[in-house]
Amino acid sequence: MAHYDYLIVGAGLYGAVFAREAAKRGRTSLVIDKRPHIAGNVYTEKIEGINVHIYGAHIFHTNDRNVWDYVNTYATFNRFTNSPVANYRGELYSLPFNMYTFNKMWGVVTPEEAAEKIAGQRAAAGITEPKNLEEQAISLVGTDIYEKLIKGYTQKQWGRACTELPAFIIKRLPVRLTFDNNYFNALYQGIPIGGYTKMVANILDDPHITVRLSTDYLTDRRYMNSLADRIVYTGPIDAYFDYSLGYLAYRSVRFETEILDQPNYQGNAAINYTDAETPYTRIIEHKWFEFGRDEEGNELSKTVISREYSSEWTPEREPYYPVNDEKNGELLKAYMRLAAGERNVLFGGRLGEYKYYDMDQVIDAALETARKLP
């Protein structure tokens, strides 16, 4: 059995980028993943000619030119712009919140009228320093938009009342007094042509990198550790320590995916269902990430949709979103102290650091770690 410089646990973005950067420095890596595929949660699978985002929609966006240049080394990106729609009991509103939203909600026409409406509702609510998500949302967009387009969706997403959620969760919410329908305030964005799996495969395509799938590090870590000088661990940090201090909390997501014998189901890549009664949070129609065409430019006659249901995480489910409250923050600190005592082990990525990362942030973190290699 070959011996490697690095054993990388997890074939997602962090692990793949780290392996490639180590390879550039002449280091060998064995990349393993307990799933039967590479690319982690950005994994895409071709169904009826459509690159389906199996673990939920991922739209690459960044303001970091270095990261943008990096991913363009391994993929060609299309010009997809994320412009989701909110459905509140059959009423459709623009996301992000912009002048289209304000006009539909209040009939206002000018930015000044919209700003006055929001300011009036903020004043009527008596909010000066927002203490929770509800107060933060009202201070940003007013009571009407909060009640219709934020409250129900957010409570489904997090399984908690908005008054119990911290204000910072919604501070990234784009609110614009313009007609700009681009959800992300990013200089660069798009979808890799051919899907994310193809991009990650290109990153891993190097003679210094060996990939082994359907391999669970935690079931035989002593043997696995013997295969390399150092470990890069991107799995859940609490799982690494056998949950000895307790479980870190996550929100999980369940997907119901259907192939439909029709060319167009909803006319948009993402529609959020913001009322409390609809059990799912949104429907993704995957073909619109690539404008309803295959890689040769042919129109596709079928479509694939995925309904997303948010739920509490259990060890049998996939962890998605860290629950960033005080209790989990303290537990993470305790696990990080244990991690600091692990010789020759680097913890990285969304699960390894228990941190909400956008894709560009994951890649930047992996590049930064690789730059510090001895």
N, C-alpha and C positions, 0 to 999 in steps of 0.2 A: 504494500500500500504506500502510495506516495506521501511525502511529508510536505506541508505547505507553510508559507510564512504566516498566512491568515486563514482562519476558519470564520467565514461570515455567515451568521445565522439570520436568514431572511433575504429573499431575492427581490425585494421591492426596490424603490428608487434609492434609498440610502445605501443599502447593501451593494447594489449594482454599481452605483457611482464610485463608492469607496473602492470596490474591487478593480474598476477600470483605472482609477488614479494610482492605486498601488501597482498595477501592471505597468503603467508608464514609468515607474521607478524600478522596474525589474523584479517586483515582488510577486510571488505566486499566491493565489487564493482558491480555496474550496468554498463555494457558495452553496448553502443548503437551504431548503425550505420544506416545511411540513405539508404544504399544499402541492398538488400535482402540476403546478404551473409557476412560471416566473411572473414578475411585475407586481406582486402584492395586490393592494387594493386598486391600483390603476389598471389591472388586468382587463383587457378587452378580448372578446371572442367573436369571431365572424359567424353570424347567423343570417341566412337568407341574403348574403352579400352585405350585411350591415355590421359594422364594428360595434358590438353591444358592450356597454360598460357594466360588467357583471356585478361589481361592488358599488354601484352608484356613479352618478355623473362626475366626471373630472374635466374641468376646463383649465388649461394651462394659462397662467397670467403672471406677469412679473414686471417690475420696474428696474430690475437688475440686468443691465446689458451683458455682464459676464455670464450670468446663468442662461440668458436667452441665447447667446452665442454657443454656449455649451450644448444645450439640447438640440440646437439646429445642426450640430455636428453629426448627430445620430438620427435625425428625422427631419422631414420637410413638413412644415406646419401650414395648415390652411388659414383662412382669414375669419374663422368663426368668432362672432361677437355674442357674448352671453346677454340675452335680453329676455329673462323669464317673465311670465304673466301670472298674476294673482287671480284666482277664481274664488269669489265670495258669494256662495249661494246663487251662482249663475251670472253674477256681475263680474266683468273682467276689468282688471286694473293693471297699469304698467308697473313693472319692477325693473330697475330701482324706482324709488319714489321720486317723481319728477313732475314737470308741468302737465304731462298727460294725465298722471294720477290725480293731481290737484284739480284739474279741470273736470275730470269725471266725477270726483268726489263732491266738489263744491261749486262748480261752474265758473271758477275764477279763470281769468285769461292772462293776466300779467304776473310776473314774478313778485311785484310789490303786493298785489292782492293776495297771493298765496302766502307770502311771509306774514302779512297782517293776520290772516286767518289762523295760522299756526301760533303766532304770538298771543292772539286772543284766547285760544283754547289752552295754551300753556298757563296764562295768567289766571284763567278761570279755575284751573286745577290747583292753583296755589303752589306750584313746584318751583323751588329756588335751587336747591341742591339735590339732584336725584339720588335716592338711596337704594333703588332696586330697578329691575329691568322695566317694570311698568312705568315708573316715573321718568326714567331715561327716555323711553319711547315717546311718551306724551310730550316731553320737552323738545324732542326732535321734530315730530310730525303732527302733534295735536291729538286730541281724544278720538275723533272720528276715524282716522286712519289706524290708530292703535286698536280700537275695538273691532274693526272689520278686517284688517290686513295683517295684524301682528299677534294679537292676543291668542286666538285659537290655534294658529299655526305653531307659535312658540311653545304653548303648553303641551301640544301633541309631541313636539320635537324633544322636549326635555322632561316631560312627565311631571312637571311641577308648575304651580301657579307662578305667574310672572312676578308677583310680589315677593316670591321666595328666591328669585334668581338675581344674581349680581348685575349691576348696571353695565359693567364693561362688556358683557356678551353682545350687546346691541350697538355699542359705540362705533363699530365698523360699518354699520348700516349706511349705504349711500343715500343721501338726500340732496336733490339738486333742484335749483330754481331755473332749470333749463329743460330743453326737450331731448336731452341726451339719454338714449335708451341703453347705453352700454353699462352693464351692472358693475364692472370692475373699473376702478381708477388705476389702470395699468397701461404702461406704454406699449407692452407687447402681450399678445394673447393669441390663442388658436388651439387647434386640435392636431396632433400628428397624423398625417395622411397614412392610412394603413393601420392605425390604432396604436395605443400605448404599448401593447405587448411587443409589437415589432420594434419600437424604439428601444425598449429595455433589452431585447434580444441583441440589438446592435451594440448597446453599451457593453454587454457581457461577452461579445464576440472578440475574444483575444486569447492567444495561446497560453497566457499566464493564468487564465481563469478556467476552473472546472466547476460545473454546475451539477448538483445532485438533488433531485426533487423527491417528494413524498418521504422526506427524512426528518424526523422529529428530534431535534437536539436534546430536549429535556428528558427524553426517555432513555438516553444512553450517553449522557454528557461526558462521563469519564473516557469512554472510547473516543468520542468526538474530539475532546480536548487533546488527546494524544496525537491527533493528526496535524496539528499546527502549533506554531510558536505563540501566536496571540489569537484572541477571540474578538470578533466584532459582533455584538449581540444587539439585534434590533427587535426582539420579541418583547412581550410585556415584562417590565422590570420586576413586578411583584411575583410573576410566575417563575422567574429565574431564581428567586429566593424561596420558592415553594410556598408563597403566600404566608410566610412565617410571621409577618407583622399584621396581616389582614389583607383584604382585597381592596385594591383601588377601584373606584366606581367609573363606569363608562355608560354611555348610551349606545345601544345597538340598533341596527336597522335590518328589517326583513324585506325582501323583494318578491313581488309577484310579477313574473315576466310572461308576456303573451306574444305569440306571433299572429298577426292579423292579416287576413287575405284582402287587404285594401291598401291603397297607396298613401293615405293620409288620415291619421286619427285625430290629432289636435292642432296641427299646423304650427307647432312650436316645439323646440327641444325640451323645455321645462315649463310646466304649469303647476304652481303651488295652490293647494286647496286650504284656504285660510280660515274656514269656519271650523268650529269645534266638533261638529257632528260627523263630518266626513272622516272615516277612520284612518286614511292614509294622508301623508303630508304633501306629496306631490306625485305627478306622473311624468316620466321621462319618455320621450319618443326619440329613440337613439339615432334614427336616420338623419335627423335635422342637424346633428353635429357636423355632418358632412354634406349638407344641402340636398339630401335625398338622393344622392348619386353614389355609385361605386367608384373605385379608384380609376376606372377607365372613363368616367364621366357619364355612364349610362344611368338613366332614371330607374329607380327600383319600384317594382310593382307591389311589393308587400311592405309591411312595417312591423316593428317590434317596440312594445311599450313595457315599462316597468313601473308598478305602483310601489311606493316606499312607505313602510310602516315603522315608526320609531317605537322602541321598547327599552325597558331596563335591561342591562347586561347581566348575564349569568355565565359561569364558566363554559357552558355548552354553546354559547353564542359568540359571534365575532365582535370584538371590541372596536368601536368606531370613535366616539367623541369623549375625551376626558371630561369628567365633571369637576370643573375648577372651583370648588368651594373650599372653605377653611379646613374642614376635616380632611379632605383628600390632599390638600396642600401640605398639611403637617405629616401625613402618612408618607407622602412622596419624599419629604426631607429625610425621614427616617430610612427609607429605602436607598436614597442617594448616599447616605452615610455608609450603609453596607456596601454599596457599589464602589465607593472610594477605596475600600479595603480589598477589592478583588484585583490581584496582580494579573497583568497581561490580559485584562478584559476591558474593552471599550463598549459603552452603552450609547446607542444612538437611535435616532429616528423617532417617529410618533409614539410608538409603544415603549421603546427603550428609555425615552425621556419623559413619558407621560405628558405629552405636550401637543397642543393643536398646531399642526404645521400645514401651511399651503405647500404645494409641490415644489415651488421654487425655493422655499425656505429649507425643505428637506435636502434638496440638491446642494444648496449653498452650505448647509451644515456639514454634509459629507465631504464637500471639497475642502472646507476649512480644516476638518479633522485630518484629511489626507495630507494637507500641506504641512502638518506638524509631524509627519512621520519621521522617525530618526533615520 
